[in-house]
Amino acid sequence: MPCKGGYRKNIEASKQHYEREKIERESAPRKHWVWLVNQVHKSETGFAGLSRENQRFFAACLVEGEVYNGGFDQYFYNSSADYFPYAIEGLTEMGAVESCRLLIRAKELYFGSGPVPATQASRADYLRATAAQEEERSNKAEEIDRLFWKDPDGFQVRAAKYAELHALYSGF
């Protein structure tokens, strides 16, 4: 008696969900992202082998993904921040002015007026050395995280327009 228990409705909803997932997996934006990740992490040329536009797109998308997943704390502790200068350039080119401003504000909170240390290990060393500031930094970072999570620039739309403008999805 699947219908009496409401199972038919759940089965149909599940089918629709998996169909949407399949369409998304086969989309040009998704294929482009998978290609970018493979180029950066599995090719001989890595990040340096990407076009300028792909570098900026990749770096800006890393900011969005990391911050939505675990805040700026996660972004700066992970390898994603290795591409910080490119993220600034990408967000600027995309017109994501407020997101860029928040990224810079977070950078200043974590690293002051100096540059972001270039590697994950050097950032971790710096942050460990400044652990006395951790509680204050954490409280302020949460505020910046919340502002970023409000998506003040409509990042996904801007990123898609940037990708289209530079034909980044071409061939996918």
C-alpha positions as CSV (number, residue, x, y, z in Angstrom):
1,M,0.0,0.0,0.0
2,P,2.6,2.6,-1.0
3,C,0.0,5.3,-1.6
4,K,-1.7,5.1,1.8
5,G,1.7,5.6,3.6
6,G,2.6,8.6,1.4
7,Y,5.5,6.6,-0.1
8,R,4.5,7.3,-3.7
9,K,4.9,11.0,-3.0
10,N,8.4,10.4,-1.5
11,I,9.4,8.2,-4.4
12,E,8.4,10.9,-6.9
13,A,10.2,13.6,-4.9
14,S,13.3,11.4,-4.8
15,K,13.2,10.8,-8.5
16,Q,12.9,14.6,-9.2
17,H,15.8,15.3,-6.8
18,Y,18.1,12.8,-8.5
19,E,17.1,14.1,-11.9
20,R,18.1,17.6,-10.9
21,E,21.4,16.3,-9.5
22,K,22.1,14.5,-12.8
23,I,21.3,17.7,-14.8
24,E,23.6,19.7,-12.5
25,R,26.4,17.1,-12.8
26,E,26.2,17.3,-16.6
27,S,26.1,21.1,-16.8
28,A,28.9,23.1,-18.3
29,P,29.6,25.0,-15.0
30,R,30.0,21.8,-13.1
31,K,32.2,20.2,-15.7
32,H,34.3,23.4,-15.8
33,W,34.7,23.3,-12.1
34,V,35.8,19.7,-12.0
35,W,38.2,20.4,-14.8
36,L,39.7,23.4,-12.9
37,V,40.2,21.3,-9.7
38,N,41.8,18.6,-11.7
39,Q,44.1,21.1,-13.6
40,V,45.2,22.6,-10.3
41,H,45.7,19.5,-8.3
42,K,46.5,16.8,-10.8
43,S,48.2,18.3,-13.8
44,E,51.9,19.1,-14.1
45,T,51.3,22.8,-14.7
46,G,48.9,23.2,-11.8
47,F,47.4,26.6,-11.1
48,A,50.1,28.3,-13.1
49,G,48.8,26.4,-16.2
50,L,45.4,28.1,-16.1
51,S,44.5,31.1,-18.0
52,R,44.5,34.4,-16.1
53,E,40.7,34.4,-16.1
54,N,40.5,30.8,-14.9
55,Q,42.9,31.6,-12.1
56,R,40.8,34.4,-10.9
57,F,37.6,32.5,-11.3
58,F,39.0,29.5,-9.4
59,A,40.4,31.6,-6.6
60,A,37.2,33.7,-6.1
61,C,35.1,30.5,-6.1
62,L,37.4,29.0,-3.4
63,V,36.7,32.0,-1.2
64,E,33.0,31.5,-1.6
65,G,33.1,27.8,-1.0
66,E,35.4,27.9,2.1
67,V,33.6,30.8,3.8
68,Y,30.2,29.3,3.3
69,N,31.5,25.9,4.6
70,G,33.5,27.1,7.6
71,G,34.0,30.9,7.6
72,F,37.1,32.9,6.9
73,D,38.9,30.9,9.6
74,Q,38.6,27.9,7.4
75,Y,39.6,29.8,4.3
76,F,42.8,31.1,5.8
77,Y,43.8,27.8,7.4
78,N,43.3,25.9,4.2
79,S,45.3,25.8,1.0
80,S,42.6,27.9,-0.7
81,A,44.2,31.1,0.7
82,D,47.4,30.3,-1.3
83,Y,45.5,32.0,-4.1
84,F,44.5,35.1,-2.0
85,P,45.8,37.7,-4.5
86,Y,44.0,36.1,-7.3
87,A,40.8,36.0,-5.3
88,I,41.0,39.7,-4.8
89,E,41.5,40.2,-8.5
90,G,38.7,37.8,-9.4
91,L,36.2,39.4,-7.0
92,T,37.1,42.8,-8.2
93,E,36.8,41.9,-11.9
94,M,33.4,40.2,-11.2
95,G,32.2,43.4,-9.5
96,A,31.7,41.6,-6.2
97,V,32.8,44.7,-4.4
98,E,31.3,44.0,-1.0
99,S,32.6,40.4,-1.0
100,C,36.1,41.7,-1.8
101,R,35.8,44.3,0.9
102,L,34.9,41.6,3.4
103,L,37.8,39.4,2.3
104,I,40.2,42.3,2.8
105,R,38.7,43.0,6.2
106,A,39.1,39.4,7.2
107,K,42.7,39.4,5.9
108,E,43.5,42.4,8.0
109,L,41.9,40.7,11.1
110,Y,44.0,37.6,10.6
111,F,47.3,39.1,9.3
112,G,47.2,42.8,9.9
113,S,48.6,45.1,7.2
114,G,51.2,42.6,6.0
115,P,50.6,40.2,3.2
116,V,48.9,36.9,3.6
117,P,51.6,34.3,4.0
118,A,51.8,32.4,0.7
119,T,51.5,28.8,2.0
120,Q,49.2,26.9,4.2
121,A,52.1,26.0,6.5
122,S,53.3,29.6,6.8
123,R,49.8,30.8,7.6
124,A,49.3,28.2,10.2
125,D,52.7,29.1,11.8
126,Y,51.7,32.8,11.8
127,L,48.3,32.1,13.3
128,R,49.8,29.8,16.0
129,A,52.3,32.5,16.9
130,T,49.4,35.0,17.3
131,A,47.2,32.6,19.2
132,A,46.8,35.1,22.1
133,Q,44.6,37.1,19.8
134,E,42.5,34.1,18.9
135,E,39.4,34.8,20.9
136,E,39.1,38.4,19.8
137,R,39.9,37.4,16.2
138,S,37.3,34.6,16.3
139,N,34.5,36.9,17.6
140,K,35.2,39.5,14.9
141,A,35.6,36.9,12.2
142,E,32.1,35.5,13.0
143,E,30.7,39.0,12.3
144,I,32.5,39.2,9.0
145,D,31.4,35.6,8.1
146,R,27.7,36.5,8.7
147,L,28.0,39.6,6.5
148,F,29.6,37.4,3.7
149,W,26.9,34.8,4.1
150,K,24.2,37.4,3.3
151,D,25.7,37.3,-0.2
152,P,25.8,41.0,-0.7
153,D,26.9,40.8,-4.3
154,G,24.9,37.9,-5.6
155,F,28.2,36.0,-6.1
156,Q,26.8,33.0,-8.1
157,V,25.3,35.3,-10.7
158,R,28.4,37.4,-11.0
159,A,30.6,34.4,-11.3
160,A,28.4,32.9,-14.0
161,K,28.5,36.2,-15.9
162,Y,32.3,36.4,-15.6
163,A,32.6,32.8,-16.9
164,E,30.3,33.6,-19.8
165,L,32.1,36.9,-20.6
166,H,35.4,35.0,-20.8
167,A,34.0,31.9,-22.4
168,L,35.2,29.7,-19.5
169,Y,32.5,27.2,-20.0
170,S,33.2,26.8,-23.7
171,G,33.9,23.2,-24.6
172,F,32.3,21.8,-21.6
